[in-house]
């Protein structure tokens, strides 16, 4: 009888040990996908104007997908910006910026940032190293993630994440050289993103 009890305990212990990996936090964690909310995601830019002031504008149509895996400290980001949605507050200037000498929106209707390298500080992503494609040129760009929050959306009652990110580029490297240096070459890009967790 004692041997049977001992054998039973050993069997139960072995079964419990076998199940442990399934309940380990790292094993439980999996990549989580988020769809960018185009109603609350904006790409904005700032550029020097004649050495006198800073000109600003936004792109009003943005889409994309974000995948985060906090256990493996990895992720993937894809942001697609509709270049024709540029908005500087002046319609005539916007039409000029859509022309071939700037964004050439008829030939290149989007610019895209893709990152397969997301750097974490603890559970929080702080940088995304990727490549920006604009005017048919693709070059490396790093986005600094300055703000990141996740939780339940207070209105839609769905899991959501939000972030602010920024970088600086030289537009001439993508072939946009019109008016350089009278109009600045260096451009600051800021992106405010909200994204809902996908089923």
C-alpha positions as CSV (number, residue, x, y, z in Angstrom):
1,X,0.0,0.0,0.0
2,X,2.8,2.4,0.9
3,X,4.5,1.7,-2.4
4,X,1.3,2.4,-4.3
5,X,0.9,5.8,-2.5
6,X,4.6,6.6,-3.2
7,X,4.1,5.7,-6.9
8,X,1.0,7.8,-7.1
9,X,2.8,10.8,-5.6
10,X,5.7,10.4,-8.0
11,X,3.3,10.1,-11.0
12,X,1.4,13.3,-9.9
13,X,4.7,15.2,-9.3
14,X,5.9,14.1,-12.7
15,X,2.7,15.3,-14.4
16,X,2.9,18.6,-12.6
17,X,6.5,19.2,-13.7
18,X,5.5,18.4,-17.3
19,X,2.8,21.1,-17.2
20,X,5.1,23.8,-15.7
21,X,6.4,25.1,-19.1
22,X,2.9,25.7,-20.2
23,X,2.2,28.1,-17.3
24,X,5.6,29.8,-17.4
25,X,5.0,33.5,-18.2
26,X,7.3,33.3,-21.2
27,X,5.5,30.3,-22.6
28,X,2.1,32.0,-22.0
29,X,3.2,35.2,-23.8
30,X,2.6,35.5,-27.5
31,X,2.9,38.2,-30.1
32,X,-0.1,40.5,-29.9
33,X,-1.3,42.3,-33.1
34,X,-2.8,45.8,-33.2
35,X,-4.6,47.6,-36.1
36,X,-3.8,51.3,-36.4
37,X,-6.9,53.5,-35.7
38,X,-6.8,55.9,-38.7
39,X,-9.2,58.3,-36.9
40,X,-6.6,58.9,-34.1
41,X,-3.3,58.4,-35.8
42,X,-1.4,61.3,-37.4
43,X,2.0,61.9,-38.8
44,X,3.2,65.5,-38.4
45,X,6.3,67.2,-39.7
46,X,8.3,70.4,-38.9
47,X,10.8,72.1,-41.2
48,X,12.7,75.4,-41.1
49,X,11.2,78.1,-43.3
50,X,13.7,80.7,-44.7
51,X,15.6,80.6,-41.4
52,X,12.8,82.7,-39.9
53,X,10.3,80.2,-38.4
54,X,9.2,76.6,-38.3
55,X,6.6,75.4,-40.8
56,X,4.4,72.6,-39.8
57,X,1.9,70.2,-41.4
58,X,0.2,66.8,-41.0
59,X,-0.8,63.8,-43.1
60,X,-4.4,63.1,-42.2
61,X,-4.7,59.5,-43.5
62,X,-2.6,56.8,-41.9
63,X,-3.0,53.0,-41.6
64,X,-0.9,50.1,-40.4
65,X,-0.3,47.2,-38.1
66,X,1.8,46.8,-35.0
67,X,2.9,43.4,-33.5
68,X,4.4,43.4,-30.0
69,X,5.8,40.5,-28.0
70,X,6.8,41.7,-24.5
71,X,8.2,38.3,-23.4
72,X,10.8,38.1,-26.2
73,X,11.2,41.9,-26.4
74,X,10.5,42.0,-30.1
75,X,8.0,43.4,-32.5
76,X,7.1,44.6,-36.0
77,X,5.7,47.9,-37.1
78,X,4.2,48.9,-40.4
79,X,2.9,52.5,-40.9
80,X,1.5,53.6,-44.3
81,X,1.0,57.3,-44.8
82,X,-1.2,58.6,-47.6
83,X,0.9,61.4,-49.1
84,X,-2.0,63.1,-50.8
85,X,-3.6,63.7,-47.4
86,X,-0.9,66.4,-46.6
87,X,-2.4,69.4,-44.7
88,X,-0.5,72.5,-43.9
89,X,-3.5,74.7,-43.5
90,X,-3.2,76.4,-46.9
91,X,-4.8,74.6,-49.9
92,X,-2.6,76.2,-52.5
93,X,0.6,75.2,-50.6
94,X,-0.8,71.7,-50.2
95,X,-1.3,71.3,-53.9
96,X,2.3,72.5,-54.5
97,X,3.6,69.9,-52.0
98,X,1.6,67.1,-53.9
99,X,3.4,68.1,-57.1
100,X,6.3,66.1,-58.7
101,X,9.0,68.3,-57.2
102,X,7.9,67.4,-53.7
103,X,5.8,64.3,-52.8
104,X,4.8,63.5,-56.4
105,X,1.6,61.9,-55.1
106,X,0.3,60.7,-58.5
107,X,3.3,58.4,-58.9
108,X,4.0,57.7,-55.2
109,X,0.7,57.8,-53.3
110,X,2.2,56.5,-50.0
111,X,5.3,56.5,-47.9
112,X,5.9,53.6,-45.6
113,X,7.8,52.9,-42.4
114,X,8.6,49.2,-41.7
115,X,10.4,48.0,-38.6
116,X,11.3,44.5,-37.6
117,X,13.5,45.6,-34.7
118,X,11.7,47.1,-31.6
119,X,13.9,47.9,-28.6
120,X,12.4,47.5,-25.1
121,X,13.2,49.0,-21.8
122,X,11.6,46.5,-19.5
123,X,8.1,46.0,-20.7
124,X,8.0,49.3,-22.7
125,X,9.1,49.7,-26.3
126,X,11.5,52.7,-26.6
127,X,12.8,52.6,-30.1
128,X,11.9,51.1,-33.5
129,X,14.7,50.7,-36.0
130,X,13.4,50.3,-39.6
131,X,13.3,51.6,-43.1
132,X,11.4,54.5,-44.6
133,X,10.3,54.3,-48.2
134,X,9.5,57.6,-49.9
135,X,9.7,58.6,-53.5
136,X,10.9,55.1,-54.4
137,X,13.9,55.3,-52.1
138,X,14.3,53.1,-49.0
139,X,16.7,54.2,-46.2
140,X,17.2,53.3,-42.6
141,X,15.4,55.4,-39.9
142,X,15.1,55.0,-36.2
143,X,11.9,56.2,-34.4
144,X,12.3,57.2,-30.7
145,X,9.2,56.1,-28.8
146,X,8.7,58.9,-26.3
147,X,5.3,57.8,-24.8
148,X,3.6,54.4,-24.7
149,X,0.4,53.3,-22.9
150,X,-1.9,50.3,-23.1
151,X,-5.3,49.6,-21.5
152,X,-9.0,49.4,-22.1
153,X,-10.4,52.1,-24.3
154,X,-12.8,54.1,-22.1
155,X,-15.4,54.4,-24.8
156,X,-15.1,51.3,-27.0
157,X,-14.3,49.0,-24.1
158,X,-11.6,47.2,-26.2
159,X,-7.9,46.7,-25.6
160,X,-5.9,49.6,-27.1
161,X,-2.4,50.9,-27.1
162,X,-1.2,54.5,-27.8
163,X,2.3,55.9,-28.5
164,X,4.1,59.0,-29.5
165,X,7.3,58.6,-31.7
166,X,9.6,60.9,-33.5
167,X,12.7,61.0,-35.7
168,X,14.6,63.4,-37.9
169,X,15.6,62.9,-41.5
170,X,17.2,64.8,-44.3
171,X,14.7,65.0,-47.2
172,X,17.4,65.4,-49.8
173,X,18.5,61.8,-49.1
174,X,15.2,60.7,-50.5
175,X,15.6,63.0,-53.6
176,X,13.4,65.8,-52.4
177,X,15.9,68.7,-52.9
178,X,13.6,71.5,-54.0
179,X,14.5,74.8,-52.3
180,X,17.3,73.3,-50.1
181,X,18.8,75.0,-48.2
182,X,16.4,78.0,-48.3
183,X,13.7,75.7,-47.1
184,X,15.3,73.3,-44.5
185,X,16.7,70.0,-45.4
186,X,16.3,68.5,-42.0
187,X,12.7,67.5,-41.2
188,X,11.4,66.4,-37.8
189,X,8.7,63.8,-38.0
190,X,6.3,63.1,-35.1
191,X,3.7,60.3,-35.2
192,X,0.9,59.9,-32.6
193,X,-0.6,56.4,-32.9
194,X,-3.6,54.7,-31.4
195,X,-4.2,51.0,-32.2
196,X,-6.8,48.5,-31.3
197,X,-5.9,44.9,-30.4
198,X,-6.9,42.5,-33.2
199,X,-9.0,39.4,-32.4
